[in-house]
């Protein structure tokens, strides 16, 4: 699963507050290139930005019906927050 959202400053900070203690926050994150994902979703361009502009929010869950992984990469540009969301079930 992959999604790209553009949200306002207020929306992002409300989301970030709700994600506290649920997702691990990593500043200055270098998003790895993923040719398969990038060819399927041309808008998945977050690996092209320098780490200094990206924050990552991650959760690695092994509870429930098997492993699941959620990554949210966030880029702020001109007052808009672009959130790249990637989730997998059954491993990375």
Residue, then its C-alpha position, 0 to 999 in steps of 0.5 A: x500500500x502506498x499513498x501521498x497526501x498534501x496537508x496543511x500545517x495544522x492538519x500535520x501537527x494534529x496528526x503528529x500529536x496523535x502519532x506520539x508514542x505510536x510511531x518512532x520519529x526520525x529526523x534527517x531521514x534518507x529515504x531509500x530508493x525503491x525502483x519497483x514502487x517508483x515505477x508503479x507510482x510515479x509520484x513516489x519521489x521522496x527519495x529524491x529529496x535530501x535527508x535534511x528535508x525529510x522526517x520519518x515516522x515508523x512502526x514495526x508491529x509483530x502483534x495480531x495476524x502477523x508482521x506489519x510495517x508502516x512508514x510515513x515520510x514527511x516533507x515540508x515545502x511552502x507551508x504544505x506538508x507532503x506525507x508519503x505513506x507506505x505500509x506492508x503486511x507480512x514483512x518489508 
